[in-house]
Amino acid sequence: MRHTWVLTVVCSLLQTGTAFATDPAQKDISSLIAPVIQANNVPGMAATVIQSGEIVRVGAAGVRTRGKLENVTVADRFHIGSDTKAMTAMLCGILVDEGKLKWDQTIGETFPELSKTMDPQYRTVTLEQLLTNRGGAPEQLMKDNLWARVWQQQGTPTEARHFLLTEVTSKPPEAAPGEKFIYSNAGFSIAGHMAEKVTGKSWEDLIRERIFVPLKMTNSGFGAPGTSRKNDQPRGHEASGIAIEPDSKSPPADNPVAIGPAGSVHCSIEDWARFVMVYLPSSKTKLVKPETLTKLQTPVPGPMNYAMGWRVLNNQPWANGPALTHAGSNTMWYAVAWIAPKRDFAVLVACNQANPKACNDAVLAIIGDHFNGAKK
């Protein structure tokens, strides 16, 4: 699920100052992504455009499984990997607004039962630092064979996350809290586990109750989507092109549930749009207070300029201000989002093979057509 930023080509197009379609009609964009699928040799893809609080353009093309006939549809579910991080951050924002969490709440005060085994530096790490990748949590979990041991965990997802928390915090952080950006799935997992601790509910149940239900995301869930041997949903594909069944253990169809809050959501492209729409000013559903929404989008200054689940690109002419972007992959899927809050606009693309170039080629094609469509 290592995040890779693929920005250069996208930014070069967006910086051109292309005209913005003022009131685009609902339009099928399947024809825009079909040639991208062919050019990049990926199985399938779905995409959507959000404008002024509405899903105005949507499309899907390609097949659910390479070598099989069933076509991808706009209702199909795609794994969005690390784009889940923004949902975990939003959940934490909801709980902050309710007084159940605080941005400056530390790991130590949330889990006092671990005080004897927790490294003193980790005791001071705050929720905000975890959600901005500034908590010192490791990027990789290979040390002391932790990754393999996480896979071996039995019990509930919450218990698996508690095991991860215990193991990670028993060693010193990779950097002093607050000092260095380290992209960390473990850090987001710990933040999600803090939400579990203060509510007594699993992260999965909290995401369903606080995000999926109010946003009417009825076509969403966790892990690899679909039913094995039915081809009822898109399959993730390895780089070699081999399709992976959703119950596959070797290779695994998804990452372990211990890091679920960092990247385990799957959803239809329209369901994902309903979540992303919350970040736009015309959103009809307000999950958090205005000041909380602002905080979720405010980056910690630095090389990555990372907010809570978003990289923020400041002063983008095409966006009339900042642009938010993030991508996600569990190595078998790829999904990317671009948001321009000042333009009240966003574009989302998801693919059932981990191919960043294919997704960004689709972004270019869709934005180019959408921004210049009014001139044609």
Helices and strands as residue ranges (DSSP letters): H 8-14, E 27-28, H 30-40, E 44-51, E 54-62, E 77-79, G 81-83, H 84-97, H 107-110, G 112-114, H 120-123, H 127-131, G 143-145, H 146-151, H 157-169, H 185-199, H 203-207, I 208-212, E 220-222, E 236-237, E 243-244, G 257-259, H 260-263, E 265-268, H 269-276, G 277-279, H 290-296, E 311-316, G 317-319, E 321-328, E 334-340, G 341-343, E 345-351, H 356-372, G 373-375
